[in-house]
Amino acid sequence: MAILDRGIAASPHAKAAANQLRRVSFGTWRTPSCLAAGLAILAATPLSATAGAKPPVQIIDDKYRPTVFLAGPQITKIPFGGTTRFSSLGTTIDRRTGFTFTRLVVTLNYLGGWRWYEAATDDSATAYEVTKLNSSVDGLCGVAGCSLTENVAIELPEPLLRLKVKTGFKLKLFAKSGDSILIDVTGEQIEMQLASLEKYRADNGLASLPSGSDKAKFGASFVPLPPALATVLRHPGLQALLIIAVVPASVADKAGLHVGDVIVEFAGQPVSAGPDLQAAVASVEVGKPVPIKMIRGINEAELTAQF
């Protein structure tokens, strides 16, 4: 059964997996520490018995951190005698640049020997980055083997989520053992995550540049250019930023940037991640034209921005 809420069937098997999720170690998470903190808070949230409720996406906003974390509701699937899985979307927003990235955190609990899940693809055979978070033995061993738990995270670009918001999609996780398992990412789950993301953007706008700067907000949000899209744009291997939102009347809007454009260089500096763009923006002079090298469709172009 699948439950889109924080209520989990009160079976020992489910509780064991939930407890393991709470003990996840984020020391090897290859993202800013605030994301680890957000995921840890999500994992530690008590699971209620209010089956059927649809809790809103939690906004974990600590003003002392440079980012905000949106923790989506948990989906639980507990097949009889099979692999129990818990999954939830988590989105990190850089309040200074508007840069966002989303990952699907998955906990798998099963009996037998270690499988070691390490890769994921969708139904079009597109590969997604998988980060191993933690693994543990639950202490329950018998004839069928031990109860084992693996925690992994799968990076999902925002453009993909927007494309699949109506239908949802499935991911297949592959293990070293040869095992594989399907993970559902539902349209409802995506819709809730994106709605919370858009509300946060609307309520807060794009955060200002570091204090002491009198530059206006740039006014655009980005994600790293997905490798599959770079290939489609005839630039395989290109590392750049894909625009996923532009604020009306902002510097980005006045420069002529559109959603779907790809920024390759800003003020002569290559940009492939939010911090790259932040550093480039912070270096420009107010009132001085700034060149932006970009790709629209398959065509390269250059625009000019002015703060």
Order of alpha helices (4+ residues) and beta strands (2+ residues): beta-alpha-alpha-beta-beta-beta-beta-beta-beta-beta-beta-beta-alpha-beta-beta-alpha-beta-alpha-beta-alpha-beta-beta-alpha-beta-beta
